[in-house]
């Protein structure tokens, strides 16, 4: 096969393409693994934020029903 006027065997071209495709495949697998890891961390964080918001709403509902007292008591 002629490439820019140089005779290059077809086997070497296929080998070079195979190596490039293998490197791209490994890189894609690594990127997908990192994305999955980040997605799991984000899911855990979303769950924690949901739990925090529920807790804050419960505290607010509990405090709204009662009259506000001074939280600080001076003991002598």
C-alpha positions in Angstrom: 0.0 0.0 0.0 1.4 3.4 -0.9 1.2 6.1 1.7 2.6 9.5 0.6 4.6 7.6 -2.1 6.2 5.2 0.4 5.3 1.5 0.2 4.0 0.5 3.7 2.8 -3.1 4.3 -0.9 -3.4 5.2 0.0 -5.5 8.3 1.9 -2.7 9.9 -1.0 -0.2 9.3 -3.5 -2.6 10.8 -1.1 -3.2 13.8 -0.7 0.6 14.4 -4.5 1.1 14.2 -5.0 -1.8 16.6 -2.6 -0.3 19.1 -4.2 3.1 18.9 -7.7 1.6 19.3 -6.5 -0.4 22.4 -5.0 2.7 24.0 -8.3 4.5 23.4 -10.3 1.6 24.8 -8.2 1.5 28.0 -8.6 5.3 28.4 -12.3 5.1 27.9 -12.6 2.3 30.5 -10.6 4.4 33.0 -12.7 7.5 32.4 -16.0 5.5 32.7 -14.7 4.0 36.0 -13.9 7.4 37.4 -17.3 8.7 36.3 -19.0 5.8 38.1 -17.0 6.5 41.2 -17.9 10.2 41.2 -21.6 9.3 40.5 -21.7 7.1 43.6 -20.1 9.8 45.7 -22.7 12.3 44.3 -25.5 9.9 45.1 -24.3 9.5 48.7 -24.0 13.3 49.1 -27.5 13.8 47.7 -28.8 11.3 50.3 -27.0 13.0 53.1 -28.4 16.4 52.0 -31.9 15.0 51.8 -31.5 13.6 55.3 -30.2 17.0 56.5 -33.1 18.8 55.0 -35.6 16.4 56.6 -33.9 16.8 60.0 -34.0 20.6 59.7 -37.7 20.6 58.7 -38.5 18.4 61.7 -36.6 20.7 64.0 -38.4 23.7 62.6 -41.8 22.1 62.9 -41.1 21.1 66.5 -39.9 24.6 67.4 -42.8 26.3 65.7 -45.4 24.6 67.9 -43.7 25.7 71.2 -43.2 29.2 72.4 -39.6 30.3 72.2 -37.7 30.1 75.4 -34.3 31.4 76.3 -31.9 28.5 75.6 -29.3 29.9 78.0 -30.0 29.4 81.7 -27.8 31.1 84.3 -27.1 28.9 87.3 -25.6 30.5 90.4 
